[in-house]
Amino acid sequence: MKYKAPSKCPVCGNKLSITKLSCSKCSTSIEGDFHPCEFCSLHEDDLDFVKVFIKCRGSIKDVEKELGISYPTVRSKLDAVIKNLGLEAPAKESAKENELKKAAKNEIIDKLSKGELTPKEATEKLKNI
């Protein structure tokens, strides 16, 4: 049975480094200072979420259906994974994202007022923003 390699020191909590790799077939060993993959430090539930997100090709709506969770929960989980990978967007991008969401909401409201969408359709579209 193989175990997942720990990413933090159990004594001090510092990030562990990989110093030895070996082949289980021929016993070849290589020693050095190797960087672990970025995803190796994620918790198992975060990895499971990433797998579903990729399987759904990044469609938050499909992730909602697959996991049976709401849009805000999907966003929250995605934000947590982004943060845990050290990929947090700068504040400028967050402001830009808010502007895009506002524009999308306004477009839906305009279509609703013109009769191009039913109230039910508009509600669903607004939920998915």
N, CA, C and O atoms as a DFTB+ gen file, in Angstrom:
516 C
 N C O
     1  1       0.846      -1.189       0.000
     2  2       0.000       0.000       0.000
     3  2       0.882       1.239       0.000
     4  3       1.835       1.336       0.772
     5  1       0.553       2.183      -0.874
     6  2       1.314       3.430      -0.922
     7  2       0.511       4.523      -0.243
     8  3      -0.713       4.580      -0.366
     9  1       1.208       5.390       0.475
    10  2       0.585       6.488       1.187
    11  2       0.916       7.803       0.494
    12  3       1.933       7.925      -0.189
    13  1       0.038       8.784       0.684
    14  2       0.294      10.114       0.154
    15  2       1.434      10.728       0.969
    16  3       1.431      10.670       2.199
    17  1       2.395      11.310       0.276
    18  2       3.537      11.935       0.957
    19  2       3.068      13.147       1.744
    20  3       2.280      13.945       1.234
    21  1       3.534      13.298       2.968
    22  2       3.169      14.500       3.731
    23  2       3.825      15.721       3.107
    24  3       4.900      15.621       2.515
    25  1       3.180      16.868       3.238
    26  2       3.742      18.092       2.665
    27  2       4.284      19.026       3.743
    28  3       5.037      19.954       3.446
    29  1       3.894      18.775       5.013
    30  2       4.363      19.614       6.118
    31  2       5.045      18.761       7.178
    32  3       4.662      17.617       7.420
    33  1       6.049      19.334       7.796
    34  2       6.786      18.660       8.858
    35  2       5.850      18.442      10.054
    36  3       5.182      19.380      10.490
    37  1       5.796      17.215      10.586
    38  2       4.928      16.964      11.735
    39  2       5.439      17.602      13.025
    40  3       4.692      17.704      13.998
    41  1       6.703      18.031      13.046
    42  2       7.281      18.627      14.248
    43  2       7.064      20.146      14.262
    44  3       6.527      20.691      15.226
    45  1       7.482      20.820      13.190
    46  2       7.436      22.290      13.194
    47  2       6.418      22.889      12.229
    48  3       6.152      24.090      12.287
    49  1       5.837      22.065      11.331
    50  2       4.847      22.571      10.390
    51  2       5.431      23.196       9.133
    52  3       4.686      23.649       8.264
    53  1       6.767      23.226       9.025
    54  2       7.407      23.799       7.842
    55  2       7.164      22.892       6.626
    56  3       6.907      21.697       6.777
    57  1       7.247      23.467       5.435
    58  2       7.068      22.716       4.202
    59  2       8.208      21.715       4.035
    60  3       9.377      22.085       4.153
    61  1       7.881      20.450       3.760
    62  2       8.898      19.420       3.549
    63  2       9.426      19.480       2.115
    64  3       8.704      19.855       1.191
    65  1      10.695      19.106       1.944
    66  2      11.261      19.038       0.601
    67  2      11.534      17.576       0.260
    68  3      11.780      16.750       1.139
    69  1      11.486      17.282      -1.019
    70  2      11.763      15.922      -1.495
    71  2      13.253      15.834      -1.769
    72  3      13.792      16.616      -2.552
    73  1      13.919      14.884      -1.129
    74  2      15.374      14.772      -1.293
    75  2      15.818      13.457      -1.916
    76  3      16.986      13.309      -2.276
    77  1      14.902      12.499      -2.050
    78  2      15.294      11.228      -2.643
    79  2      14.125      10.639      -3.424
    80  3      12.989      10.612      -2.951
    81  1      14.430      10.168      -4.627
    82  2      13.460       9.471      -5.463
    83  2      14.029       8.093      -5.770
    84  3      15.234       7.946      -5.975
    85  1      13.167       7.088      -5.803
    86  2      13.666       5.752      -6.118
    87  2      12.667       4.991      -6.979
    88  3      11.460       5.225      -6.915
    89  1      13.192       4.082      -7.778
    90  2      12.387       3.247      -8.662
    91  2      12.042       1.952      -7.933
    92  3      12.937       1.253      -7.457
    93  1      10.751       1.624      -7.841
    94  2      10.345       0.405      -7.135
    95  2      10.659      -0.854      -7.948
    96  3      10.696      -1.952      -7.394
    97  1      10.886      -0.703      -9.255
    98  2      11.172      -1.873     -10.093
    99  2      12.650      -2.261     -10.044
   100  3      12.970      -3.428      -9.819
   101  1      13.556      -1.298     -10.252
   102  2      14.981      -1.635     -10.344
   103  2      15.803      -1.107      -9.172
   104  3      17.013      -1.326      -9.125
   105  1      15.177      -0.424      -8.238
   106  2      15.817       0.125      -7.043
   107  2      16.804       1.260      -7.306
   108  3      17.604       1.585      -6.429
   109  1      16.768       1.866      -8.482
   110  2      17.607       3.030      -8.750
   111  2      17.157       4.171      -7.842
   112  3      15.959       4.394      -7.663
   113  1      18.119       4.888      -7.272
   114  2      17.805       6.017      -6.406
   115  2      18.479       7.273      -6.918
   116  3      19.595       7.221      -7.436
   117  1      17.806       8.393      -6.775
   118  2      18.352       9.693      -7.145
   119  2      18.167      10.599      -5.939
   120  3      17.068      10.700      -5.393
   121  1      19.242      11.257      -5.525
   122  2      19.162      12.175      -4.396
   123  2      19.400      13.598      -4.874
   124  3      20.190      13.829      -5.789
   125  1      18.719      14.543      -4.257
   126  2      18.834      15.949      -4.615
   127  2      17.780      16.738      -3.874
   128  3      17.236      16.274      -2.872
   129  1      17.495      17.911      -4.355
   130  2      16.453      18.743      -3.762
   131  2      15.405      18.979      -4.840
   132  3      15.615      19.787      -5.745
   133  1      14.268      18.271      -4.747
   134  2      13.242      18.292      -5.779
   135  2      12.010      19.047      -5.296
   136  3      11.659      18.999      -4.117
   137  1      11.362      19.743      -6.222
   138  2      10.142      20.472      -5.900
   139  2       8.941      19.544      -6.077
   140  3       8.835      18.878      -7.107
   141  1       8.042      19.484      -5.107
   142  2       6.841      18.664      -5.282
   143  2       5.880      19.348      -6.250
   144  3       5.983      20.551      -6.493
   145  1       4.958      18.586      -6.793
   146  2       3.958      19.203      -7.671
   147  2       3.073      20.124      -6.832
   148  3       2.887      19.896      -5.637
   149  1       2.541      21.143      -7.450
   150  2       1.730      22.133      -6.733
   151  2       0.481      21.510      -6.121
   152  3       0.024      21.936      -5.060
   153  1      -0.063      20.514      -6.783
   154  2      -1.314      19.917      -6.332
   155  2      -1.109      18.901      -5.204
   156  3      -2.067      18.521      -4.531
   157  1       0.129      18.465      -5.000
   158  2       0.405      17.463      -3.971
   159  2       0.122      17.967      -2.565
   160  3      -0.135      17.166      -1.666
   161  1       0.163      19.261      -2.357
   162  2      -0.070      19.808      -1.022
   163  2      -1.552      20.051      -0.734
   164  3      -1.914      20.404       0.389
   165  1      -2.411      19.865      -1.738
   166  2      -3.848      20.065      -1.527
   167  2      -4.433      18.919      -0.703
   168  3      -3.979      17.778      -0.795
   169  1      -5.441      19.237       0.098
   170  2      -6.164      18.212       0.847
   171  2      -6.941      17.341      -0.129
   172  3      -7.247      17.761      -1.245
   173  1      -7.253      16.138       0.297
   174  2      -7.948      15.180      -0.564
   175  2      -9.279      15.726      -1.095
   176  3      -9.614      15.507      -2.259
   177  1     -10.043      16.441      -0.245
   178  2     -11.327      16.981      -0.710
   179  2     -11.131      18.073      -1.761
   180  3     -11.953      18.217      -2.667
   181  1     -10.041      18.845      -1.643
   182  2      -9.733      19.847      -2.669
   183  2      -9.362      19.174      -3.984
   184  3      -9.764      19.633      -5.053
   185  1      -8.595      18.085      -3.912
   186  2      -8.220      17.346      -5.123
   187  2      -9.459      16.749      -5.789
   188  3      -9.585      16.776      -7.013
   189  1     -10.368      16.213      -4.983
   190  2     -11.605      15.654      -5.538
   191  2     -12.410      16.745      -6.248
   192  3     -12.968      16.513      -7.320
   193  1     -12.465      17.940      -5.641
   194  2     -13.174      19.060      -6.265
   195  2     -12.521      19.435      -7.595
   196  3     -13.215      19.657      -8.587
   197  1     -11.193      19.506      -7.617
   198  2     -10.470      19.865      -8.846
   199  2     -10.756      18.838      -9.941
   200  3     -10.943      19.209     -11.100
   201  1     -10.793      17.559      -9.589
   202  2     -11.090      16.516     -10.572
   203  2     -12.475      16.713     -11.175
   204  3     -12.645      16.622     -12.391
   205  1     -13.465      16.983     -10.326
   206  2     -14.828      17.212     -10.820
   207  2     -14.871      18.473     -11.678
   208  3     -15.511      18.485     -12.730
   209  1     -14.192      19.535     -11.237
   210  2     -14.164      20.792     -11.991
   211  2     -13.582      20.567     -13.386
   212  3     -14.114      21.073     -14.374
   213  1     -12.496      19.813     -13.463
   214  2     -11.873      19.520     -14.767
   215  2     -12.800      18.631     -15.597
   216  3     -12.979      18.869     -16.792
   217  1     -13.389      17.609     -14.970
   218  2     -14.312      16.713     -15.671
   219  2     -15.464      17.511     -16.289
   220  3     -15.924      17.203     -17.388
   221  1     -15.920      18.533     -15.574
   222  2     -17.026      19.378     -16.044
   223  2     -16.544      20.510     -16.932
   224  3     -17.317      21.402     -17.283
   225  1     -15.267      20.476     -17.296
   226  2     -14.659      21.468     -18.188
   227  2     -14.841      22.897     -17.682
   228  3     -14.990      23.836     -18.463
   229  1     -14.825      23.040     -16.349
   230  2     -14.885      24.366     -15.755
   231  2     -16.276      24.978     -15.693
   232  3     -16.425      26.140     -15.314
   233  1     -17.281      24.221     -16.057
   234  2     -18.656      24.732     -16.016
   235  2     -19.167      24.658     -14.575
   236  3     -19.411      23.573     -14.046
   237  1     -19.322      25.815     -13.958
   238  2     -19.771      25.851     -12.570
   239  2     -21.161      25.235     -12.446
   240  3     -21.461      24.561     -11.460
   241  1     -21.997      25.463     -13.434
   242  2     -23.348      24.895     -13.422
   243  2     -23.285      23.363     -13.387
   244  3     -24.037      22.728     -12.648
   245  1     -22.387      22.772     -14.185
   246  2     -22.242      21.314     -14.208
   247  2     -21.641      20.798     -12.901
   248  3     -22.006      19.721     -12.430
   249  1     -20.719      21.568     -12.315
   250  2     -20.132      21.180     -11.028
   251  2     -21.219      21.184      -9.949
   252  3     -21.254      20.299      -9.094
   253  1     -22.104      22.181      -9.995
   254  2     -23.239      22.245      -9.057
   255  2     -24.046      20.953      -9.122
   256  3     -24.349      20.345      -8.096
   257  1     -24.391      20.542     -10.343
   258  2     -25.195      19.333     -10.534
   259  2     -24.448      18.087     -10.079
   260  3     -25.010      17.240      -9.385
   261  1     -23.183      17.975     -10.468
   262  2     -22.377      16.789     -10.149
   263  2     -22.220      16.596      -8.647
   264  3     -22.329      15.478      -8.143
   265  1     -21.964      17.691      -7.932
   266  2     -21.711      17.594      -6.489
   267  2     -22.952      17.863      -5.639
   268  3     -22.939      17.636      -4.429
   269  1     -24.022      18.345      -6.269
   270  2     -25.247      18.644      -5.537
   271  2     -25.088      19.804      -4.566
   272  3     -25.636      19.785      -3.464
   273  1     -24.321      20.830      -4.993
   274  2     -24.086      22.000      -4.150
   275  2     -24.463      23.264      -4.911
   276  3     -24.615      23.244      -6.133
   277  1     -24.612      24.363      -4.177
   278  2     -25.044      25.625      -4.777
   279  2     -23.884      26.356      -5.459
   280  3     -22.712      26.041      -5.254
   281  1     -24.258      27.339      -6.275
   282  2     -23.265      28.170      -6.953
   283  2     -22.293      28.823      -5.965
   284  3     -21.083      28.758      -6.180
   285  1     -22.786      29.455      -4.883
   286  2     -21.848      30.076      -3.938
   287  2     -20.880      29.064      -3.306
   288  3     -19.729      29.396      -3.022
   289  1     -21.351      27.841      -3.091
   290  2     -20.476      26.810      -2.520
   291  2     -19.398      26.404      -3.520
   292  3     -18.239      26.222      -3.147
   293  1     -19.777      26.260      -4.788
   294  2     -18.784      25.945      -5.826
   295  2     -17.735      27.042      -5.884
   296  3     -16.535      26.766      -5.904
   297  1     -18.198      28.307      -5.911
   298  2     -17.261      29.440      -5.960
   299  2     -16.348      29.444      -4.741
   300  3     -15.148      29.690      -4.861
   301  1     -16.910      29.173      -3.577
   302  2     -16.137      29.150      -2.343
   303  2     -15.055      28.074      -2.398
   304  3     -13.907      28.316      -2.026
   305  1     -15.433      26.883      -2.867
   306  2     -14.464      25.786      -2.983
   307  2     -13.380      26.132      -4.008
   308  3     -12.199      25.867      -3.784
   309  1     -13.788      26.721      -5.125
   310  2     -12.830      27.111      -6.153
   311  2     -11.874      28.176      -5.624
   312  3     -10.668      28.103      -5.858
   313  1     -12.409      29.157      -4.915
   314  2     -11.573      30.203      -4.321
   315  2     -10.582      29.612      -3.322
   316  3      -9.432      30.048      -3.255
   317  1     -11.023      28.618      -2.544
   318  2     -10.136      27.977      -1.559
   319  2      -8.995      27.241      -2.259
   320  3      -7.849      27.314      -1.817
   321  1      -9.303      26.531      -3.351
   322  2      -8.266      25.818      -4.099
   323  2      -7.276      26.813      -4.693
   324  3      -6.065      26.600      -4.634
   325  1      -7.786      27.892      -5.261
   326  2      -6.924      28.929      -5.841
   327  2      -5.997      29.495      -4.771
   328  3      -4.802      29.675      -5.005
   329  1      -6.553      29.772      -3.606
   330  2      -5.756      30.309      -2.500
   331  2      -4.707      29.297      -2.042
   332  3      -3.549      29.653      -1.823
   333  1      -5.119      28.021      -1.897
   334  2      -4.190      26.987      -1.435
   335  2      -3.068      26.701      -2.434
   336  3      -2.003      26.214      -2.055
   337  1      -3.310      27.000      -3.692
   338  2      -2.270      26.846      -4.709
   339  2      -1.408      28.102      -4.831
   340  3      -0.452      28.131      -5.606
   341  1      -1.752      29.141      -4.061
   342  2      -0.988      30.387      -4.102
   343  2      -1.249      31.187      -5.361
   344  3      -0.380      31.928      -5.820
   345  1      -2.439      31.043      -5.924
   346  2      -2.766      31.703      -7.191
   347  2      -3.818      32.785      -7.035
   348  3      -4.510      33.114      -7.999
   349  1      -3.952      33.344      -5.846
   350  2      -4.977      34.356      -5.613
   351  2      -4.823      35.515      -6.584
   352  3      -3.724      36.010      -6.831
   353  1      -5.956      35.928      -7.121
   354  2      -5.963      37.044      -8.065
   355  2      -5.750      38.346      -7.317
   356  3      -6.265      38.517      -6.212
   357  1      -4.995      39.270      -7.904
   358  2      -4.843      40.576      -7.280
   359  2      -6.183      41.296      -7.178
   360  3      -7.140      40.940      -7.866
   361  1      -6.247      42.282      -6.340
   362  2      -7.486      43.029      -6.106
   363  2      -8.042      43.621      -7.398
   364  3      -9.260      43.701      -7.559
   365  1      -7.175      44.038      -8.321
   366  2      -7.625      44.613      -9.587
   367  2      -8.493      43.618     -10.347
   368  3      -9.530      43.983     -10.900
   369  1      -8.061      42.346     -10.371
   370  2      -8.821      41.349     -11.103
   371  2     -10.163      41.097     -10.430
   372  3     -11.158      40.853     -11.113
   373  1     -10.206      41.153      -9.109
   374  2     -11.467      40.970      -8.396
   375  2     -12.428      42.099      -8.748
   376  3     -13.617      41.858      -8.954
   377  1     -11.931      43.313      -8.817
   378  2     -12.772      44.455      -9.189
   379  2     -13.269      44.284     -10.623
   380  3     -14.427      44.572     -10.926
   381  1     -12.389      43.817     -11.498
   382  2     -12.771      43.601     -12.896
   383  2     -13.829      42.504     -12.986
   384  3     -14.780      42.607     -13.761
   385  1     -13.652      41.451     -12.180
   386  2     -14.623      40.360     -12.160
   387  2     -15.982      40.872     -11.688
   388  3     -17.014      40.492     -12.241
   389  1     -15.988      41.727     -10.676
   390  2     -17.240      42.303     -10.180
   391  2     -17.919      43.147     -11.253
   392  3     -19.142      43.118     -11.386
   393  1     -17.126      43.898     -12.018
   394  2     -17.677      44.698     -13.111
   395  2     -18.313      43.812     -14.173
   396  3     -19.383      44.127     -14.694
   397  1     -17.647      42.693     -14.495
   398  2     -18.189      41.770     -15.497
   399  2     -19.493      41.150     -15.011
   400  3     -20.438      41.000     -15.785
   401  1     -19.545      40.786     -13.723
   402  2     -20.773      40.222     -13.168
   403  2     -21.904      41.240     -13.214
   404  3     -23.038      40.911     -13.560
   405  1     -21.580      42.483     -12.859
   406  2     -22.596      43.542     -12.873
   407  2     -23.119      43.749     -14.290
   408  3     -24.325      43.899     -14.487
   409  1     -22.227      43.759     -15.276
   410  2     -22.630      43.936     -16.672
   411  2     -23.518      42.772     -17.124
   412  3     -24.507      42.980     -17.827
   413  1     -23.162      41.548     -16.719
   414  2     -23.961      40.377     -17.090
   415  2     -25.347      40.449     -16.459
   416  3     -26.344      40.117     -17.102
   417  1     -25.411      40.882     -15.198
   418  2     -26.708      41.031     -14.526
   419  2     -27.565      42.088     -15.219
   420  3     -28.761      41.884     -15.427
   421  1     -26.955      43.208     -15.574
   422  2     -27.680      44.276     -16.263
   423  2     -28.221      43.812     -17.613
   424  3     -29.326      44.175     -18.014
   425  1     -27.415      42.998     -18.309
   426  2     -27.847      42.475     -19.608
   427  2     -29.071      41.572     -19.452
   428  3     -30.001      41.628     -20.256
   429  1     -29.058      40.746     -18.413
   430  2     -30.195      39.849     -18.152
   431  2     -31.444      40.660     -17.816
   432  3     -32.537      40.366     -18.299
   433  1     -31.268      41.674     -16.987
   434  2     -32.404      42.530     -16.610
   435  2     -32.960      43.265     -17.828
   436  3     -34.174      43.406     -17.973
   437  1     -32.063      43.734     -18.705
   438  2     -32.511      44.395     -19.940
   439  2     -33.319      43.437     -20.814
   440  3     -34.366      43.807     -21.346
   441  1     -32.831      42.205     -20.959
   442  2     -33.543      41.219     -21.775
   443  2     -34.897      40.887     -21.162
   444  3     -35.878      40.678     -21.874
   445  1     -34.938      40.842     -19.836
   446  2     -36.199      40.585     -19.144
   447  2     -37.196      41.710     -19.408
   448  3     -38.364      41.464     -19.709
   449  1     -36.717      42.945     -19.292
   450  2     -37.607      44.094     -19.500
   451  2     -38.091      44.197     -20.944
   452  3     -39.165      44.743     -21.194
   453  1     -37.316      43.682     -21.897
   454  2     -37.708      43.705     -23.316
   455  2     -38.583      42.501     -23.680
   456  3     -39.075      42.398     -24.804
   457  1     -38.770      41.593     -22.718
   458  2     -39.587      40.408     -22.979
   459  2     -38.834      39.297     -23.683
   460  3     -39.443      38.329     -24.139
   461  1     -37.498      39.421     -23.781
   462  2     -36.697      38.398     -24.447
   463  2     -36.456      37.192     -23.536
   464  3     -36.085      36.116     -24.005
   465  1     -36.671      37.383     -22.224
   466  2     -36.538      36.296     -21.254
   467  2     -37.769      36.279     -20.362
   468  3     -38.352      37.321     -20.065
   469  1     -38.158      35.075     -19.937
   470  2     -39.226      34.978     -18.942
   471  2     -38.613      35.249     -17.571
   472  3     -37.397      35.143     -17.407
   473  1     -39.434      35.594     -16.592
   474  2     -38.898      35.797     -15.239
   475  2     -38.152      34.561     -14.716
   476  3     -37.128      34.682     -14.043
   477  1     -38.671      33.390     -15.032
   478  2     -38.021      32.147     -14.591
   479  2     -36.635      31.996     -15.231
   480  3     -35.669      31.645     -14.554
   481  1     -36.548      32.265     -16.542
   482  2     -35.265      32.176     -17.243
   483  2     -34.271      33.192     -16.675
   484  3     -33.099      32.879     -16.464
   485  1     -34.749      34.393     -16.435
   486  2     -33.885      35.443     -15.889
   487  2     -33.374      35.062     -14.517
   488  3     -32.201      35.263     -14.200
   489  1     -34.276      34.502     -13.692
   490  2     -33.876      34.079     -12.341
   491  2     -32.783      33.020     -12.418
   492  3     -31.799      33.091     -11.683
   493  1     -32.947      32.049     -13.295
   494  2     -31.948      30.995     -13.438
   495  2     -30.604      31.553     -13.897
   496  3     -29.552      31.164     -13.390
   497  1     -30.652      32.465     -14.860
   498  2     -29.420      33.067     -15.366
   499  2     -28.731      33.885     -14.277
   500  3     -27.506      33.861     -14.158
   501  1     -29.514      34.602     -13.491
   502  2     -28.925      35.414     -12.400
   503  2     -28.307      34.526     -11.333
   504  3     -27.295      34.893     -10.734
   505  1     -28.899      33.365     -11.087
   506  2     -28.341      32.420     -10.102
   507  2     -26.969      31.919     -10.547
   508  3     -26.100      31.646      -9.718
   509  1     -26.785      31.801     -11.844
   510  2     -25.552      31.214     -12.389
   511  2     -24.411      32.209     -12.563
   512  3     -23.336      31.848     -13.042
   513  1     -24.640      33.447     -12.179
   514  2     -23.571      34.455     -12.294
   515  2     -22.734      34.421     -11.043
   516  3     -21.777      35.185     -10.920
